[in-house]
C-alpha cells in the first residue's frame, strides 16, 4: 500500500450506475515516510539520484528498397 508520499490518508471513489460515492478517508496508512533531507530544486528540474550508462552493441543493417508493382502502375 502506498500513497506516493503525499500524505497518510487513502481516499476511494466508487462509481456505479446509481452514481458516485466518495469515501474520504477510507483508511489511514500505517506507514510514515520521512524525507532524508530538504530538497530545493529550481522549477522545471528533476533531481538525478543515480546515473548508469549502459553501452549497447549495435548491428548496422543495409537494406535495398525495391518498388512494388501495383494494379494502377505501368
Secondary structure by P-SEA (a helix, b strand, c coil): ccccccccbbbbbbbcccbbbbccccccccbbbbbcbbbbbccccccccbbbbbbbbbbbbbbbbbbbbccccc
